[in-house]
Amino acid sequence: MSNNKNMNENPSETKILMADALKRLIKDRPFTKITVQDIVAECNINRNTFYYHFENNYDLLYFAYEQEVQNIANSFRNANATIPQAMDFILEYIDNNISLCMCAYESLGEQQLKNIFEKDLHDFVRITIDFFSSQHSISFSEDFKSFASFSYTNLLSTQIIWYIKHNSNLDKLIFKDNIQTFFLTSLKSVLEEAAKKGM
């Protein structure tokens, strides 16, 4: 797989065009049935253009899904969303785009999906910890902030992937209530305890 991190710093219109084409095609057929020829025909470009940007369809799928997650993250950042609101953004996106999400889960695997979600969730969790610090006039060490950010990012990304995997069998209102209650209550308790200990 190519280095998507560098590619995503300033994605070209051609790459986004191909990603959008893949998302349209996924609605009508399984990802494994979509060929490079299907994508280039949908975009009216040649095969060389595809291979200039991507190694294969899996590389394109990774890019397409990463762009989707970044767009969601930008939406809740721009809205100055709280954690419950941010989780609503994410879970609503999954519900509305379950075919793409399941395709990414089945084709890329859990670890790749975790990598995609964790990049954007980590910043959001860290901002939440910093907000708690300023709101309560408490300072935490960088080591503790890093530890807490990593731990809660891992928790949230794992739960989001679980939500994708079991989407059709869930009582979604209960799931949303559970994850928000667990996350907010436990994070607040951990930060309060850390403050008492001067961590």
C-alpha positions as CSV (number, residue, x, y, z in Angstrom):
1,M,0.0,0.0,0.0
2,S,1.3,3.4,-0.8
3,N,2.0,6.1,1.8
4,N,-1.5,7.6,2.1
5,K,-0.4,10.0,4.8
6,N,1.7,12.0,2.4
7,M,-0.8,11.7,-0.3
8,N,-3.6,13.1,1.8
9,E,-1.9,16.3,2.8
10,N,-3.2,17.9,-0.4
11,P,-5.2,15.4,-2.3
12,S,-5.6,16.1,-6.0
13,E,-9.0,16.6,-7.7
14,T,-8.2,13.4,-9.7
15,K,-7.8,11.3,-6.6
16,I,-11.0,12.7,-5.1
17,L,-12.8,12.0,-8.4
18,M,-11.7,8.4,-8.3
19,A,-12.7,8.1,-4.6
20,D,-16.1,9.4,-5.4
21,A,-16.4,7.0,-8.3
22,L,-15.6,4.1,-6.0
23,K,-18.2,5.2,-3.5
24,R,-20.8,5.3,-6.2
25,L,-19.8,1.9,-7.6
26,I,-19.9,0.3,-4.1
27,K,-23.6,1.1,-3.8
28,D,-24.4,-1.2,-6.7
29,R,-22.0,-4.1,-6.4
30,P,-19.5,-5.8,-4.0
31,F,-16.1,-4.2,-3.8
32,T,-14.4,-7.4,-5.0
33,K,-16.4,-7.1,-8.2
34,I,-15.2,-3.6,-9.0
35,T,-12.2,-3.4,-11.3
36,V,-9.7,-0.7,-12.1
37,Q,-11.3,-0.5,-15.5
38,D,-14.7,0.2,-13.9
39,I,-13.2,3.1,-11.9
40,V,-11.4,4.7,-14.9
41,A,-14.5,4.3,-17.0
42,E,-16.6,6.0,-14.4
43,C,-14.1,8.9,-14.2
44,N,-13.4,9.0,-17.9
45,I,-9.6,8.8,-17.3
46,N,-7.0,6.2,-18.4
47,R,-5.5,3.4,-16.4
48,N,-2.1,5.1,-16.2
49,T,-3.7,7.9,-14.3
50,F,-5.1,5.5,-11.8
51,Y,-1.8,3.8,-11.3
52,Y,0.0,7.1,-11.0
53,H,-2.0,7.8,-7.8
54,F,-2.9,4.3,-6.4
55,E,-1.3,0.9,-6.4
56,N,-4.6,-1.0,-6.5
57,N,-8.3,-0.8,-5.5
58,Y,-7.5,-1.4,-1.9
59,D,-5.2,1.6,-1.9
60,L,-8.0,3.7,-3.4
61,L,-10.5,2.3,-0.8
62,Y,-8.2,3.3,2.0
63,F,-7.8,6.8,0.6
64,A,-11.6,7.1,0.0
65,Y,-12.5,6.0,3.5
66,E,-9.8,8.1,5.1
67,Q,-11.2,11.2,3.3
68,E,-14.7,10.4,4.6
69,V,-13.5,10.2,8.2
70,Q,-11.5,13.4,7.8
71,N,-14.6,15.2,6.5
72,I,-16.6,13.9,9.5
73,A,-13.9,15.1,11.9
74,N,-13.8,18.5,10.3
75,S,-17.5,18.8,10.6
76,F,-17.5,18.3,14.4
77,R,-14.4,20.4,14.8
78,N,-16.0,23.3,12.9
79,A,-19.2,22.9,14.9
80,N,-17.1,23.0,18.2
81,A,-18.9,19.8,19.1
82,T,-18.9,18.2,22.5
83,I,-18.0,14.5,22.7
84,P,-21.6,13.3,22.7
85,Q,-22.3,15.5,19.6
86,A,-19.1,14.2,17.9
87,M,-20.2,10.6,18.5
88,D,-23.6,11.4,17.1
89,F,-21.8,12.8,14.0
90,I,-19.8,9.6,13.6
91,L,-22.6,7.1,14.3
92,E,-25.1,8.9,12.1
93,Y,-22.5,8.9,9.3
94,I,-22.1,5.1,9.7
95,D,-25.8,4.5,9.6
96,N,-26.2,6.6,6.5
97,N,-23.2,5.0,4.7
98,I,-23.2,1.5,6.0
99,S,-22.4,-0.1,2.6
100,L,-19.2,1.9,2.4
101,C,-18.4,1.3,6.1
102,M,-18.9,-2.5,5.8
103,C,-16.9,-2.6,2.6
104,A,-14.0,-0.8,4.4
105,Y,-14.3,-3.2,7.4
106,E,-14.4,-6.3,5.3
107,S,-11.8,-5.3,2.7
108,L,-9.3,-3.3,4.8
109,G,-9.7,-5.1,8.2
110,E,-10.1,-3.8,11.7
111,Q,-6.5,-2.6,12.2
112,Q,-6.6,-0.4,9.1
113,L,-9.9,1.1,10.2
114,K,-8.5,1.7,13.6
115,N,-5.5,3.6,12.1
116,I,-7.9,5.7,10.1
117,F,-10.2,6.6,13.0
118,E,-7.5,7.1,15.6
119,K,-5.7,9.9,13.7
120,D,-8.7,12.2,13.9
121,L,-10.1,10.9,17.2
122,H,-6.8,11.4,19.1
123,D,-6.7,15.1,18.4
124,F,-10.3,15.4,19.6
125,V,-9.7,13.5,22.8
126,R,-6.6,15.6,23.5
127,I,-8.6,18.8,23.0
128,T,-11.3,17.5,25.4
129,I,-8.6,16.8,28.1
130,D,-7.1,20.3,27.6
131,F,-10.6,21.8,27.8
132,F,-11.2,20.0,31.1
133,S,-7.8,21.3,32.4
134,S,-8.6,24.9,31.5
135,Q,-12.2,24.7,32.8
136,H,-11.0,23.5,36.2
137,S,-7.7,25.4,36.3
138,I,-5.8,22.1,36.6
139,S,-2.6,21.2,34.8
140,F,-1.6,17.7,33.8
141,S,1.8,16.4,32.8
142,E,2.4,15.8,29.1
143,D,3.0,12.1,29.9
144,F,-0.4,11.8,31.5
145,K,-2.1,13.7,28.7
146,S,-0.5,11.4,26.1
147,F,-1.4,8.3,28.1
148,A,-5.1,9.3,28.6
149,S,-5.4,10.5,25.0
150,F,-4.0,7.2,23.6
151,S,-6.2,5.1,26.0
152,Y,-9.5,6.9,25.2
153,T,-8.8,7.1,21.5
154,N,-8.2,3.4,21.4
155,L,-11.5,2.8,23.3
156,L,-13.5,5.0,21.0
157,S,-12.1,3.7,17.7
158,T,-12.7,0.1,18.9
159,Q,-16.3,0.9,19.8
160,I,-16.9,2.6,16.4
161,I,-15.6,-0.4,14.6
162,W,-17.8,-2.7,16.7
163,Y,-20.7,-0.5,15.8
164,I,-19.9,-0.9,12.1
165,K,-19.5,-4.7,12.4
166,H,-22.7,-5.3,14.3
167,N,-24.7,-2.4,12.8
168,S,-27.7,-4.4,11.6
169,N,-28.2,-6.1,15.0
170,L,-27.9,-3.2,17.4
171,D,-30.4,-1.2,19.4
172,K,-28.7,2.0,18.3
173,L,-30.2,4.3,20.9
174,I,-29.0,2.0,23.7
175,F,-25.5,1.8,22.1
176,K,-25.2,5.6,21.8
177,D,-26.3,6.1,25.4
178,N,-23.9,3.4,26.7
179,I,-20.8,4.7,24.9
180,Q,-21.5,8.3,25.8
181,T,-22.2,7.5,29.4
182,F,-19.2,5.3,29.7
183,F,-16.8,7.6,28.0
184,L,-17.8,10.9,29.7
185,T,-18.2,9.4,33.2
186,S,-14.9,7.4,33.1
187,L,-12.9,10.3,31.5
188,K,-14.2,12.8,34.1
189,S,-13.4,10.3,37.0
190,V,-9.9,9.6,35.6
191,L,-9.1,13.3,35.2
192,E,-10.4,14.2,38.6
193,E,-8.3,11.4,40.2
194,A,-5.2,12.4,38.2
195,A,-5.7,16.0,39.4
196,K,-5.8,14.8,43.0
197,K,-2.5,12.9,42.5
198,G,-0.9,15.8,40.7
199,M,-0.2,13.7,37.6
